Amino acid sequence: MTYSHRLLVLLAAMSLSACSAHDTSGDTNAVAPGDTTIAPTDTTTMKAPQPMAQPDAQMKAVLDKLGSLGGEPIETLSAAEARKQPTPTDAVKALMTEQGMPTAPDPAVTSVDQMIPGAAGQMPARIYAPKGATGPLPVVVYYHGGGWVIANKEVYDGGARGIAKAANAIVVSVDYRMGPENRFPAAHDDAIAAYEWVVKNAASIKGDPTKIALAGESAGGGLAVATAIAIRDKGGPMPLAIVSVYPIAGTDTKTASYTENAAAKPLNRPMMSWFFDNYLSSPADRANTRVNLVAAELEGLPPTTILNAEIDPLRSDGELLAARMRDAGVTVTQKTYPAVTHEFFGMAAVVDKAKEAQQAAGAALKAAFGK
């Protein structure tokens, strides 16, 4: 055989080998054309980061107003100082005043404050109810955001009140303990205590003890999922649904959305690192599945709705949590709202996409409650 013949044979063999290497007909993880099912080994955190998106006009107006209020970078402050900084809620109210809108809470929902038992003493709670409701109504236990360090039920009044209206339900929002004064797992333990109090006392607030759900935003969105896991493991009565809005669901700050939105407002990557440092008891807690929910055992959780914002370091957290839940057999709906930022959910007075998100949350809860 001449050299030319030997070369042709070698090239043919290499071509056959390459075709065989790319044959996925026997690969159970391969996705057929048009199949959008998430494979067991998903690639959510492996997506290449994109340039940070631009906010729409309504969202930009809120961000511009927040910037004009003169806050300092939270990651440069102590927790006590950070709690005094202007909030997105302050920006929304200032914008409403400029536009001649009333800033009083939506009169379609009433609220009353009271104390309820936490894991280590009494904690403040605000109980919302649709005006004129006679009950018994479904009850949603709601956890505010703020990285387990800042904010409270007052700052997140818009989200909790919006859920009460959209779901036609009673909402119980609690001020759980926060770091650094009360480090992990203080907030998580208080979240469980709040749920257990509602289960036992729903009738006293005109609620239906057989129709209870969990909801929260940001750190509170993670608390809602972590609470459901804890109740499952304790063998307690399970919530009928979870609504988790832009949750802190992992501790990896190098995901695609963290990279894209490293300098976003009102939440950025340095702030998230500051939250972890001020709440977690040690670096080892980053691996604790009560915080790192994407690594938790998620089987047996109720139907879950995860709502994310495009311009948010936590977007990948929500997307990956949804994928992990689907892998675990949980019924999950996940939606990312374009051109809005973290904290948009409670801004329904001035941001249309917040209205849409609140309606989506309400519809999911109504479906779970059977109404």
C-alpha positions in Angstrom: 0.0 0.0 0.0 1.4 3.4 -1.0 1.8 6.2 1.5 -1.2 8.0 -0.2 -3.4 5.0 0.3 -2.4 4.6 3.9 -3.2 8.3 4.5 -6.6 8.0 3.0 -7.4 4.9 5.2 -6.3 6.8 8.3 -8.4 9.9 7.5 -11.5 7.7 6.9 -11.0 6.0 10.3 -10.7 9.3 12.1 -13.9 10.6 10.4 -15.8 7.5 11.6 -14.5 7.9 15.1 -15.5 11.5 15.2 -19.1 10.7 14.1 -19.3 8.0 16.7 -18.1 10.4 19.5 -20.9 12.8 18.7 -23.7 10.2 18.5 -26.2 10.9 21.3 -28.7 8.3 20.4 -27.9 6.3 23.5 -27.4 9.3 25.8 -30.3 9.5 28.3 -29.5 13.1 29.0 -29.6 14.2 25.4 -32.4 16.7 24.5 -34.3 16.1 21.3 -34.9 19.0 18.9 -37.7 21.1 20.4 -37.5 19.4 23.8 -37.1 22.1 26.5 -37.1 19.7 29.5 -34.3 20.4 31.9 -32.0 17.4 32.0 -31.0 16.0 35.4 -27.6 17.7 35.2 -28.7 21.3 34.3 -26.4 24.0 33.1 -28.1 27.0 34.7 -25.0 28.4 36.4 -22.8 27.6 33.4 -24.5 30.0 31.0 -22.2 32.7 29.8 -22.8 36.0 31.5 -24.4 38.8 29.3 -24.0 42.6 29.6 -26.3 44.0 32.4 -29.8 44.7 31.0 -31.2 48.2 31.1 -34.3 49.0 33.3 -37.6 50.0 31.6 -38.8 53.6 32.1 -40.9 52.9 35.2 -38.1 50.9 36.9 -35.5 53.6 36.0 -37.7 56.3 37.6 -37.6 54.4 40.9 -33.8 53.8 40.7 -33.2 57.5 39.8 -35.3 58.6 42.7 -33.5 56.1 45.1 -30.2 57.5 43.9 -31.3 61.1 44.6 -32.1 60.2 48.3 -28.4 60.1 49.1 -27.8 56.7 50.5 -24.3 55.3 51.1 -23.1 51.9 49.9 -24.5 49.4 52.4 -21.5 47.1 52.1 -19.3 49.9 53.6 -21.5 50.4 56.7 -22.3 48.7 60.0 -25.6 46.9 60.2 -27.0 49.6 62.4 -26.0 52.3 59.9 -27.3 50.3 57.0 -30.7 50.1 58.6 -30.9 53.9 58.5 -30.3 54.2 54.7 -33.1 55.2 52.3 -34.9 52.1 50.9 -36.5 51.3 47.6 -39.8 51.8 49.4 -38.8 55.3 50.3 -38.1 56.0 46.6 -41.5 54.6 45.6 -43.3 56.9 48.1 -41.3 59.9 47.0 -42.1 59.2 43.4 -45.8 58.8 44.2 -45.8 62.1 46.0 -44.2 63.8 42.9 -46.9 62.3 40.7 -49.7 63.4 43.0 -50.6 59.9 44.1 -51.7 59.1 47.7 -49.0 57.3 49.7 -51.4 55.7 52.2 -51.6 51.9 52.2 -54.1 50.4 49.8 -57.5 50.7 51.5 -58.7 47.4 50.0 -56.5 45.6 52.6 -56.6 46.2 56.4 -53.8 45.4 58.8 -53.2 45.1 62.5 -50.0 44.6 64.4 -49.5 42.2 67.2 -46.8 40.0 68.9 -46.6 36.3 68.3 -44.2 33.7 69.7 -40.8 33.3 67.9 -38.2 30.7 68.5 -36.6 32.7 71.3 -39.3 35.1 72.6 -42.0 37.3 71.1 -41.7 38.8 67.7 -43.7 41.5 65.9 -46.2 40.5 63.3 -48.5 42.3 60.9 -51.7 40.6 60.0 -53.4 41.7 56.7 -56.9 40.9 55.5 -59.0 41.9 52.5 -61.4 44.6 53.7 -64.8 43.3 54.5 -63.6 39.7 54.6 -65.7 37.6 57.0 -63.6 34.4 56.9 -62.4 31.9 57.3 -59.9 32.8 54.6 -56.7 31.0 53.5 -53.6 32.2 55.3 -50.2 33.1 53.8 -47.2 33.3 56.1 -44.9 35.9 54.6 -41.2 36.7 55.3 -39.7 40.0 54.3 -36.3 40.5 52.6 -33.2 42.4 53.6 -30.5 39.7 53.5 -31.4 38.6 57.1 -29.8 41.8 58.3 -31.8 44.9 57.3 -35.4 46.0 56.6 -38.6 44.8 58.3 -42.3 44.2 57.7 -42.8 48.0 57.2 -40.3 48.2 54.3 -41.9 45.2 52.6 -45.5 46.2 53.3 -46.2 46.6 49.6 -45.4 43.0 48.8 -47.3 41.4 51.7 -50.3 43.7 51.2 -50.3 43.0 47.5 -50.5 39.2 48.1 -53.4 39.6 50.5 -55.3 41.5 47.8 -54.4 39.3 44.9 -54.9 36.0 46.7 -57.9 37.2 48.7 -56.2 35.7 51.8 -55.0 36.7 55.2 -51.2 37.4 55.3 -49.1 37.2 58.4 -45.8 39.1 58.0 -43.2 38.7 60.7 -40.1 40.6 61.9 -37.8 37.7 62.5 -34.5 38.1 64.3 -31.6 39.3 62.2 -27.8 39.3 62.1 -25.3 40.3 63.2 -27.0 40.5 66.6 -28.7 37.2 66.0 -26.8 35.1 63.6 -27.8 31.9 61.6 -30.0 30.0 62.3 -32.0 32.7 64.2 -34.1 34.0 61.3 -34.7 30.5 60.0 -35.9 29.2 63.4 -38.2 32.2 63.8 -39.6 31.5 60.4 -40.5 28.0 61.4 -42.0 29.3 64.7 -44.2 31.8 62.7 -45.6 29.0 60.5 -46.3 26.8 63.5 -48.1 29.6 65.3 -50.3 30.2 62.3 -51.1 26.5 62.0 -52.3 26.4 65.6 -53.9 29.8 65.7 -55.3 30.4 62.2 -58.9 30.4 63.5 -58.2 33.2 65.9 -57.3 35.5 63.0 -60.3 34.4 60.9 -58.1 32.0 58.9 -58.6 28.5 57.6 -56.1 26.1 59.2 -56.4 23.7 56.3 -55.4 26.3 53.8 -52.0 27.7 54.6 -49.1 28.7 52.3 -45.7 30.3 52.5 -44.3 33.3 50.7 -41.4 35.7 50.9 -39.1 38.0 49.1 -35.3 37.8 48.7 -33.9 36.4 52.0 -37.6 35.8 52.9 -38.1 33.9 49.7 -35.4 31.5 50.8 -36.9 31.3 54.3 -40.2 30.3 52.7 -38.6 27.3 51.0 -36.4 26.4 54.0 -39.4 26.5 56.3 -41.3 24.1 54.0 -38.3 21.7 54.1 -38.1 21.9 57.9 -41.9 21.2 58.3 -41.6 18.3 55.9 -38.7 16.8 57.9 -40.6 17.3 61.2 -43.7 15.6 59.8 -45.9 18.6 60.4 -48.8 19.8 58.4 -47.4 20.9 55.0 -48.2 24.3 53.3 -50.3 24.0 50.2 -48.0 26.2 48.2 -44.8 28.3 48.2 -44.4 31.7 46.5 -40.7 32.6 46.5 -39.8 36.0 45.0 -36.2 36.5 43.9 -35.0 34.1 46.7 -31.5 33.8 48.1 -31.3 30.1 47.3 -27.5 29.6 47.1 -24.2 31.0 48.2 -22.2 31.0 45.0 -21.6 34.6 44.1 -20.0 33.8 40.7 -23.1 32.7 38.8 -24.0 34.3 35.5 -26.4 36.7 37.1 -24.0 37.7 39.9 -21.4 38.4 37.2 -23.8 40.3 34.9 -25.3 42.3 37.8 -22.2 42.7 40.0 -22.8 46.5 40.1 -26.6 46.6 39.9 -28.9 48.6 42.0 -30.5 48.3 44.5 -28.8 44.9 45.1 -25.2 44.1 43.9 -22.6 41.4 44.6 -20.7 43.3 47.3 -23.9 43.7 49.2 -24.7 40.0 49.0 -21.2 39.2 50.4 -21.9 41.7 53.2 -25.2 40.0 54.0 -23.6 36.6 54.2 -20.8 38.0 56.5 -23.3 39.7 58.8 -25.8 36.8 59.2 -23.9 33.5 58.9 -22.1 32.3 62.0 -19.1 31.0 60.1 -17.9 30.5 56.5 -18.9 26.8 56.9 -22.6 27.9 57.0 -22.4 28.7 53.3 -22.7 25.0 52.7 -25.6 24.5 55.1 -28.6 23.5 53.0 -30.9 25.7 55.1 -29.2 28.6 53.3 -27.7 26.8 50.2 -31.1 25.6 49.1 -30.0 24.4 45.7 -28.1 21.6 47.4 -31.0 20.6 49.7 -33.2 17.6 49.5 -36.3 19.1 47.8 -38.5 16.1 47.4 -42.1 16.3 48.7 -42.4 20.1 48.7 -45.7 21.7 47.6 -46.3 23.4 44.3 -43.9 26.4 44.1 -43.9 29.6 42.2 -40.5 31.4 41.8 -40.5 34.9 40.5 -37.3 36.7 39.5 -36.1 40.0 38.1 -33.8 40.2 35.1 -31.5 42.8 36.6 -30.7 41.0 39.8 -27.6 39.0 41.1 -30.1 36.5 42.5 -31.7 35.6 39.1 -29.6 32.5 38.7 -30.4 31.4 42.2 -34.1 31.3 41.3 -33.6 29.6 38.0 -31.3 26.9 39.5 -33.7 26.3 42.4 -36.5 25.8 39.9 -34.4 23.3 38.0 -33.4 21.4 41.2 -37.1 21.3 42.3 -38.2 19.9 39.0 -35.5 17.2 39.3 -36.9 16.4 42.7 -40.4 16.0 41.3 -41.8 19.2 42.6 -44.4 21.2 40.5 -42.6 24.5 39.8 -43.5 27.6 37.8 -40.6 30.0 37.3 -40.7 33.4 35.6 -38.1 36.1 35.1 -39.6 39.6 34.5 -37.5 41.6 32.0 -36.1 45.1 32.6 -36.8 45.2 36.3 -34.6 44.9 39.3 -34.5 43.2 42.7 -37.2 44.7 45.0 -39.6 45.4 42.2 -42.3 43.1 43.5 -43.7 45.5 46.1 -43.7 48.5 43.7 -47.1 47.9 42.1 -48.1 51.5 42.7 -45.6 52.7 40.1 -44.2 49.6 38.2 -46.7 47.7 36.1 -44.6 44.5 36.1 -44.9 44.4 39.9 -48.7 44.4 39.4 -48.3 41.5 37.0 -46.1 39.6 39.4 -48.5 40.1 42.3 -51.3 38.9 40.2 -49.3 35.8 39.2 -48.5 35.1 42.9 -52.2 35.5 43.8 -53.3 33.2 41.0 -50.9 30.5 42.1 -52.1 30.8 45.7 -55.8 30.7 44.7 -55.2 27.6 42.6 -53.5 25.9 45.6 -56.3 26.9 47.9 -58.9 25.6 45.5 -60.7 28.9 44.9 
